[in-house]
């Protein structure tokens, strides 16, 4: 598999991770069956895509990108869906996470 396919799998993993984590609240502690099934399927698919990514892209880069972008997107989802607005420090933290992911993927090197 080439690097382009690795990044496609990474994008899919991020999207699936966002979907799974964003809808966990709707499961109501896994008592609502359909949202629970949706979360289970999306997180398993997410882990599959992430494992495919890591066969091409270094583990640290792949997981840092996945984690950082998923955390940032779920936080933004929480702002719009649940009106959970972070304070100034939270906003600064999210911005730093995004900047860190950009720096890692553009300037980070593996020896």
C-alpha positions, 0 to 999 in steps of 0.5 A: 500500500502506498502513502496516498492510500495510508492517508485515505485510511487515516481520513476515514479513521478520523471521520469514523472516530468523530462519528463514533465519539460524537454520538456516544452521548445519544446512547444514554449509557448504552441503553438506546440500542440503535445509537449503541450499535451505530457507535460500535460499528463506527469505532470498529471500522475506525480501528480497522482503518487506523490499523491499515494507516499504521502499516504505511505511516509511522505509528506516532504520526498516524495516532497523533494526527488521528487523536488530535483531529478527532478531539478537535472535531468532537469538541466543535461538534459539542459546541454546535450540538450540545452548546458546550462552549469551552473556556478561553484555555480550552479554545487555546488548547484546541488551537494548539492541538491543531497547530501541533498536528500540522507541524507534525505532518509538515515538518516532523521527520522520522530518522 
